Amino acid sequence: MERKHLLPGEFGAAARLSPKALRLYAEQGLLVPARVDPATGYRSYSPDQLPRARLIARLRALGLPLGRIGFLADLTPDARELELRGWLRTQRRLLDESAAVIEAVSVTDAALLDAVGLRDVPATKVLCRSRRIGSGALPELVRAAERDIRAHLRASGLPGDGTKLVYFQDLVTYDSDGLVEVAVTYDGSVEPAGDLHIRLVPAHVEAFLPVPERYEDLPLILRVYDAVEAWTDARAGVTCTGHPYEIYPGTGARFDVAYPVVR
């Protein structure tokens, strides 16, 4: 005889879901019991809910967050397949990028270490824009910020041809945002405007490395940062004191990577 309702244990066994998972999915609204006894609070499920429960279990096994699972479970099969194939392409890309990063940071390049140097940097004023972004949005931020900063400097009667600096105040990756500041040095007087702000970069010493052409992009650029860090760690009397930055144009290169240090 067909059962109209299943107890949580029976339903969980048929769907291969634990009691803990059933409680969680009920709390999140993903899989709400078909009936709750008003007197005892006992829950029961309809056999018709088994396909949805099994689908949720499979999607959860992919490591998807519950909010995403709820969205996918409510789609038609065809629409769900399109979404999942798009998700799979993204995961493959991220895995390829992770493999490339592992390869890049697993190698110490002696030639890069030999190219690290020290130099004194005078105090300078910079006009800046800051954003919290991931690395995918970095090129557009740098382009737009440099354009707007130089335009504002020129509109203020200044040449607007100073050095471009890109400060990385956090780790910026494909899947995590970090605070990035784009700045242009200038002499003279200018007023901040909109989200453009002014700050004084104090005089300091920097450890720097001109970036070879083939190292300019991810993942090999990570070797450049690693080389400067390794050099400062190994150099007696030299201590890194702040976050890294890129300097455009560089020293015989498109850009340099630098860290402020004390010695």
C-alpha positions as CSV (number, residue, x, y, z in Angstrom):
1,M,0.0,0.0,0.0
2,E,1.3,3.4,-0.9
3,R,2.4,5.5,2.1
4,K,1.3,9.1,2.2
5,H,3.9,10.2,4.6
6,L,7.3,9.0,5.8
7,L,9.0,9.5,9.1
8,P,12.2,11.5,9.1
9,G,14.3,8.3,9.5
10,E,12.5,6.5,6.7
11,F,12.7,9.5,4.4
12,G,16.4,10.2,5.2
13,A,17.3,6.5,4.5
14,A,15.5,6.6,1.2
15,A,17.2,9.9,0.2
16,R,20.5,9.0,1.8
17,L,20.4,12.1,4.0
18,S,21.3,12.1,7.7
19,P,18.9,13.5,10.4
20,K,21.3,16.4,10.8
21,A,21.1,17.2,7.1
22,L,17.3,17.0,7.1
23,R,17.1,19.4,10.0
24,L,19.5,21.8,8.3
25,Y,17.6,21.8,5.0
26,A,14.3,22.3,6.8
27,E,15.7,25.3,8.7
28,Q,17.1,26.8,5.4
29,G,13.8,26.2,3.6
30,L,15.3,23.8,1.1
31,L,13.4,20.8,2.1
32,V,10.5,21.6,4.4
33,P,8.6,18.6,6.0
34,A,5.2,18.0,4.3
35,R,3.5,17.8,7.7
36,V,4.3,18.8,11.3
37,D,2.0,17.4,14.0
38,P,0.7,20.5,15.9
39,A,0.4,18.5,19.1
40,T,3.7,16.6,19.1
41,G,5.9,18.6,16.7
42,Y,6.7,15.3,14.9
43,R,7.7,15.9,11.3
44,S,6.9,13.8,8.3
45,Y,7.7,13.9,4.6
46,S,5.9,13.0,1.4
47,P,7.3,10.4,-0.9
48,D,6.9,13.0,-3.7
49,Q,9.7,15.0,-2.0
50,L,12.3,12.2,-2.5
51,P,13.5,13.4,-6.0
52,R,14.2,16.9,-4.6
53,A,15.9,15.5,-1.5
54,R,18.2,13.3,-3.7
55,L,18.9,16.3,-6.0
56,I,19.9,18.4,-3.0
57,A,22.2,15.7,-1.7
58,R,24.0,15.5,-5.1
59,L,24.4,19.2,-5.4
60,R,25.7,19.4,-1.8
61,A,28.2,16.7,-2.7
62,L,29.6,19.2,-5.2
63,G,30.4,21.6,-2.4
64,L,27.9,24.2,-3.5
65,P,26.6,26.6,-0.9
66,L,23.0,26.1,0.3
67,G,21.8,29.3,-1.2
68,R,23.0,28.2,-4.6
69,I,21.5,24.8,-4.1
70,G,18.1,26.3,-3.4
71,F,18.3,28.3,-6.6
72,L,19.4,25.3,-8.7
73,A,16.8,22.9,-7.2
74,D,14.0,25.3,-8.3
75,L,15.1,25.4,-11.9
76,T,13.9,23.2,-14.7
77,P,16.2,20.3,-15.6
78,D,17.4,22.0,-18.8
79,A,18.1,25.3,-17.0
80,R,19.8,23.5,-14.2
81,E,22.1,21.7,-16.6
82,L,23.2,25.0,-18.2
83,E,23.9,26.5,-14.8
84,L,25.9,23.5,-13.7
85,R,28.0,23.3,-16.9
86,G,28.8,27.0,-16.5
87,W,29.8,26.4,-12.8
88,L,32.0,23.4,-14.0
89,R,33.8,25.6,-16.5
90,T,34.6,28.1,-13.8
91,Q,35.9,25.4,-11.5
92,R,38.1,24.0,-14.2
93,R,39.5,27.5,-14.8
94,L,40.1,28.1,-11.1
95,L,41.8,24.7,-10.8
96,D,44.1,25.5,-13.8
97,E,45.0,28.8,-12.2
98,S,45.7,27.2,-8.9
99,A,48.0,24.7,-10.6
100,A,49.8,27.5,-12.3
101,V,50.3,29.4,-9.0
102,I,51.6,26.3,-7.3
103,E,54.1,25.8,-10.2
104,A,55.1,29.5,-10.0
105,V,55.7,29.6,-6.2
106,S,57.4,26.2,-6.0
107,V,60.5,27.5,-7.9
108,T,63.1,30.0,-6.6
109,D,64.7,31.9,-9.4
110,A,68.3,32.8,-8.6
111,A,68.5,35.3,-11.5
112,L,65.6,37.3,-9.9
113,L,67.3,37.3,-6.5
114,D,70.4,38.6,-8.0
115,A,68.5,41.5,-9.6
116,V,67.0,42.9,-6.3
117,G,68.5,46.2,-5.2
118,L,68.0,49.0,-2.6
119,R,67.4,52.7,-3.2
120,D,66.3,55.8,-1.4
121,V,63.0,57.3,-2.2
122,P,62.3,60.9,-1.4
123,A,59.0,62.1,0.1
124,T,56.3,62.7,-2.5
125,K,52.7,63.6,-2.8
126,V,50.3,61.3,-4.6
127,L,46.7,61.5,-5.9
128,C,45.0,58.2,-5.4
129,R,41.9,56.0,-5.9
130,S,41.3,52.9,-3.7
131,R,39.1,50.0,-4.3
132,R,38.5,46.5,-2.9
133,I,38.6,44.1,-5.9
134,G,39.7,40.7,-7.1
135,S,42.5,40.2,-9.6
136,G,40.0,39.9,-12.5
137,A,39.0,43.5,-12.1
138,L,42.5,44.8,-11.5
139,P,43.4,45.8,-15.1
140,E,40.3,47.9,-15.5
141,L,40.7,49.6,-12.1
142,V,44.3,50.6,-12.9
143,R,43.4,51.9,-16.4
144,A,40.4,53.9,-15.2
145,A,42.1,55.3,-12.1
146,E,45.2,56.4,-14.0
147,R,43.1,58.1,-16.6
148,D,40.9,59.9,-14.1
149,I,43.9,60.9,-11.9
150,R,46.0,62.3,-14.7
151,A,42.9,64.1,-16.1
152,H,42.2,65.8,-12.7
153,L,45.9,66.8,-12.4
154,R,45.9,68.4,-15.8
155,A,42.6,70.1,-15.1
156,S,44.3,71.6,-12.0
157,G,47.0,73.1,-14.1
158,L,49.6,70.4,-13.4
159,P,51.4,68.2,-16.0
160,G,49.9,65.0,-14.8
161,D,52.9,63.0,-16.0
162,G,54.1,61.6,-12.7
163,T,55.0,58.1,-11.8
164,K,52.2,55.6,-11.5
165,L,52.2,53.5,-8.3
166,V,49.9,50.5,-7.6
167,Y,49.8,49.5,-3.9
168,F,48.5,46.1,-2.8
169,Q,47.4,46.4,0.8
170,D,45.9,42.9,0.8
171,L,46.3,39.7,-1.1
172,V,44.4,40.0,-4.3
173,T,43.4,36.7,-6.1
174,Y,40.8,35.5,-8.5
175,D,38.5,34.4,-5.7
176,S,39.2,36.9,-2.9
177,D,39.1,40.7,-2.9
178,G,41.8,42.9,-1.5
179,L,42.3,46.6,-1.1
180,V,44.3,48.2,-4.1
181,E,45.3,51.8,-4.4
182,V,46.3,53.4,-7.7
183,A,48.3,56.6,-7.3
184,V,50.2,59.1,-9.4
185,T,53.0,61.3,-8.0
186,Y,52.8,65.1,-8.5
187,D,54.4,68.4,-7.5
188,G,52.3,71.5,-6.8
189,S,48.8,72.0,-5.4
190,V,45.6,70.1,-6.2
191,E,42.3,69.5,-4.5
192,P,40.8,66.1,-4.0
193,A,37.7,65.4,-6.1
194,G,35.1,62.6,-5.8
195,D,36.8,59.4,-4.7
196,L,40.3,60.8,-5.5
197,H,42.3,61.5,-2.4
198,I,45.7,62.9,-1.6
199,R,48.3,61.5,0.7
200,L,52.0,62.0,1.4
201,V,54.3,59.1,0.9
202,P,57.2,59.7,3.4
203,A,60.8,59.3,2.4
204,H,61.9,55.7,2.7
205,V,64.2,53.0,1.4
206,E,62.8,50.4,-0.9
207,A,63.9,47.0,-2.1
208,F,63.0,46.8,-5.7
209,L,63.2,44.4,-8.7
210,P,62.7,45.3,-12.3
211,V,60.2,42.8,-13.7
212,P,61.5,40.8,-16.7
213,E,59.0,40.8,-19.6
214,R,58.0,37.2,-19.4
215,Y,57.3,37.6,-15.6
216,E,54.8,40.5,-16.0
217,D,51.6,38.5,-15.6
218,L,50.1,35.9,-13.4
219,P,51.3,33.4,-12.3
220,L,55.0,34.2,-12.9
221,I,54.7,37.7,-11.4
222,L,54.3,35.8,-8.1
223,R,57.9,34.7,-8.4
224,V,59.0,38.4,-8.6
225,Y,57.2,39.2,-5.3
226,D,58.6,36.0,-3.7
227,A,62.1,37.0,-4.9
228,V,62.0,40.4,-3.2
229,E,60.6,38.9,-0.1
230,A,63.2,36.2,0.0
231,W,65.9,38.7,-0.6
232,T,64.8,41.0,2.3
233,D,64.4,38.0,4.6
234,A,67.9,36.9,3.9
235,R,69.6,40.3,3.8
236,A,71.3,41.1,7.2
237,G,70.1,44.5,8.5
238,V,67.2,44.8,6.1
239,T,63.6,44.5,7.3
240,C,60.5,44.7,5.2
241,T,58.1,47.3,6.8
242,G,55.0,47.5,4.6
243,H,52.9,46.2,1.8
244,P,54.2,45.9,-1.8
245,Y,53.7,48.2,-4.7
246,E,54.4,48.4,-8.4
247,I,56.1,51.3,-10.0
248,Y,55.4,52.4,-13.6
249,P,57.6,52.9,-15.6
250,G,60.2,50.6,-14.1
251,T,64.0,50.6,-14.1
252,G,64.7,49.4,-17.6
253,A,61.4,47.5,-17.5
254,R,57.7,48.2,-17.9
255,F,57.4,48.2,-14.1
256,D,59.3,47.4,-10.9
257,V,58.0,45.5,-7.8
258,A,59.1,47.1,-4.6
259,Y,58.7,46.8,-0.8
260,P,59.5,49.6,1.8
261,V,62.3,48.5,4.1
262,V,64.5,49.8,6.9
263,R,68.2,49.2,7.1
